[in-house]
């Protein structure tokens, strides 16, 4: 579904992604793990068109993705960014409605119901201003807004960063539900234990290069991963 | 005592009238800043172009209502041209944008000097005559400018808060990246805001000419007014802008009517307070606000 080949991205003179290749099959739940600064966010921003790339291929359903973020959204690739980027002065409901922007004037009550079923707290907070929500609620709203665009491929960048364990659990369960409903997920996650619990296939990104790919079981068995990322357990 | 009451009445009436116009003057400036984080120093020059377009059309025998429409059209096109031709490419740098928009204002000033000289011109009013309210005589055209300003402000508010396009503009103002990621074409939104800002400036220019004469230097006052209003009211806040416009308008009119004290030594005279101090109170307020509440009366500190 998503195929990235030999992707090179620069910030000024800094060579951030050095020939990244990865693929995601329809219906998969894939995670990209790696330490802070490895290039996970840059990879996601490049896929969704927020950052341009100098060299390499990004293909979605066997056709190259356009460069303009708005066009990429229309192809069904929706990015839920690090830092959420909500519309802070709008209500929860208005944020969700903006999420359905690409569908113009169509009826979105079904989509709203689906989001409210996943995150019931958003229904309670429907009229609350987004900026005043707690961190966990804001993250749920960011995921909900992305779902309103009816993604075929959902890019989730660090969705549980800095959240309480109980909120993290609720979001992790929602992600499984979203994936079971047929949405392909590509997740960026710094916390390797979380990523190995959620995803079915994992890429390890270190200083701009994919150094390992495998199932969570293979990762848990790997000496390097255990020592560096799982605290030697 | 009787005379003081009359002056008080005039200050209130005139400041209510002129402040609405100030709010309209600042509207487009506020929007461009709120949505695109661009301080458009050519905003006052847009007003000037609007006023001169109406004046030129009127001199050529065009009806003033049509001339005003023409002014709005010319300013809309001018704003879009400036955005597409220049600002779009330099927007990422605050300093370059400031210099570029200021250069544009100075260029327009020179162009007007070349074609129309520096002689002040008068735009014939929409309606002539005056009305008397209690003991105050008001030029009818200024009442029209007041009403038209409020109509434009209310229509603008309805557009932003009640239409789909308005919501798209608000979303882009609140989070440009979030907007791009729901599929909004941010470039289109910027182009539309520049077009709207130009249209509002054109309209404001026509009505501004009901208070002042046209000259190639007339762009400076509206720019300073816009800047003061935006800073005092809180960057990008419509409600704050209107309240700030009324504060500044009131202080200016008050200063026009305040008695002045003259000090003379040798042949040089210095006037303290009075009409020549018109611009001072708003600048003092600007400095005070920047010290006490840098985000403006109604602004929130942006992260």
Interface residues (C-beta under 8 A of the other chain):
Chain A: X48 X49 X50 X68 X69 X70 X73 X74 X78 X79 X80 X81 X84 X85 X86 X87 X88 X89 X90 X94 X98 X99 X101 X102 X105 X145 X146 X149
Chain B: X164 X167 X168 X170 X171 X174 X175 X177 X178 X179 X180 X181 X182 X183 X184 X185 X186
